[in-house]
Amino acid sequence: MKREMLSKKIVLLFGMLACLSGKAQNLPDSVVMTVGGKAVPLSEFTFIAQKNGEADFSNSKTLNEYVELFKNFKLKVVEAEAQGMDTTEAFTQELEGYEAQLKSSYWSDKTGEEEAVKAVYDKGNELLEFSYILIRMPRGNVLAKDSLPAYQEAMDVYERLQKGEDIDALGKAWYEEDKGLKIVYEHVPTLPPLRAPKVLERALYELPAGQLSLPVRTSVGYYIVKMHSRKAHPGLVRASHILISFKVDSVTRSKEEALAIVEEVLQKIQAEEDFAELAKTYSNDPGSAANGGMLRAFGLGEMVQPFEQAAFALNTPGEVSGLVESRFGYHIIKLIEKLPRPSFDTEKNSLQSAMAKNEHNFELYKAFDDRMKKEHDYVFYPDAYEELAELCNELFPSDSVFYETAKDMNKPLFSLQGQGFPQSEFARFMSAPQISTKTFALDFLQEAYDLFVRAASATAEQNVFNEKHPEYAYLMQEYRDGILLFEISNREVWTKPVKKQAPLEKKWIKALNKKYPVVINWEVITKLRK
């Protein structure tokens, strides 16, 4: 009975409001109401109702209740605007922050990004040990033709190694003879992901243990790699250490003097003196001495090799190493604990941040880029691209002469939505500063092309964005109004004692209805019930 009476009161109230607020037939069908002279589109009204599940349009009672709630919501927003709450710096910053977050959800493929990051994380389950010989290309910007001597030399190295020569012996001999000017040799005991040029990393992770790679071209030159081993990630180590330096930074003691000190410290440790106190007294490592020598947990490839080898060789918590020498001096290491590799969720953000900042961003955003190409009917014309690649034999893509040569080349490189993008437009794009940091002409061309396609796809998407995503404007409007609703309600009601809030709310709504004219389009609302 009470519910029936309430329903009758609501219907009566709506009838009164309709009479007091003006004639509904004065409003077009596209407008559900005006509040304070501002029209509220029917589409916004229905979108918010359906999104939040706040109204059953087939039920007169719940629909009428929603109309009342929505009208009061808009009255409060109008009042907040009248008080200038939509002009404050705090309001602007919060709205801009939400807009950036909302746009990110449209202009990205979060699932694809997570899969790309997970692929990098999974690579880290293996640690690679290998040796390489690098044949450098000339320094600075390198044309395609200028890479041929380095390539031929790299092939000579590859053939010698294929015939049985040892890469470490050959690499050391050549490096010492060349003084590192053109030939680089290195034995890499551990390599985690994202530490090598992208093309080299791909080759490394595809190379079986014991195998030799063909020359791998990067912007700096050609790598020939011998994969020694692929080992499972051993996890992390937490350790404390005492460092006794010699001739490093401000330390001037000799190596012999340092050795005498470290042997004295070892004797004190064997006599069971407190390791942490000894570190505070003797250690020359400013980053850890005051903390009893304690270091953060670390994995292979993060510390100098002698130190980390000694640390990972310890097995029992509390176990102390003997004297360990590195380029920093003499270390004594105490094992605190061994830990498993951090989970994907723990490493995900740092890996994603690293990928976004370097050439791996193309893998990170590949799913979204591919989706944009598909949705906008991307078609690639390889012959036109090859003509530009041939120019890279004589000209670097960012040179003004390259553009002057290519500005009259008008074959389409690719098309989106049937619109062709000519070679000349791409050449002009490449002439802009800092398009790519690649120093090899063909690498520069490829990276610039990928960025050009991405930019063109973004423009194509922007042109149809509102049509594809009509809800975007409503979401922005809802969030904007929500900020104002919170601020004005907090000022008028929510900061008051709890017992007073209900009567204050009622009194406030009554005052707002008197202050601002409201016109409700009941004819349109009635149609929603059908």
PyMOL commands that set and color helices and strands:
alter all, ss='L'
color gray80, all
select helices_A, chain A and resi 2-21+24-26+42-52+60-82+85-87+89-106+110-123+144-162+167-178+198-206+255-270+275-282+289-291+305-313+344-356+361-364+366-375+382-391+400-406+423-430+441-468+471-494+498-515+522-528
alter helices_A, ss='H'
color red, helices_A
select strands_A, chain A and resi 31-35+38-41+126-136+183-191+216-217+221-232+236-244+324-326+329-339+379-380+412-416+419-422+518-520
alter strands_A, ss='S'
color yellow, strands_A
deselect
rebuild
show_as cartoon
